[in-house]
Amino acid sequence: MQVAVLKENAARESRVALTPESAGRLVKAKVDVIVQRGAGDVAGFPDAAYTAQGARVAADAAQGVAGARVVLKVHPPDETEIALLENGAALVSLMRPGQHARV
């Protein structure tokens, strides 16, 4: 199974949906973890921290989400990110259903 972690694009957001430590636990459980480049930077987790745990780094959201069965993000995805999700993929994020007609 492949899990993707997307970079947050909301202003002043300093969280990331998955820490390197948690990514390492998933990798040990034979889960393929893909982290979008820079996803953990603002939270204090450089890409190298994820790769040290066995995760892979994707250049952009499209590359990271391709083939992912589970996509992790703190804030709701924007329209571009929604379009990248594959049919049947699960999205784990905060949601604001009253503000998003398609979600």
Buried (B, 14 or more C-beta within 10 A) or exposed (E): EBBBBBBBEEEEEEEBBBBBEBBBEBBEEEBBBBBBBBBBBBBEBBBEBBBEBBBBBBEEBEBBBEEBBBBBBBBBBBEEBBEBBEEEBEBBBEEEEEEEEEE
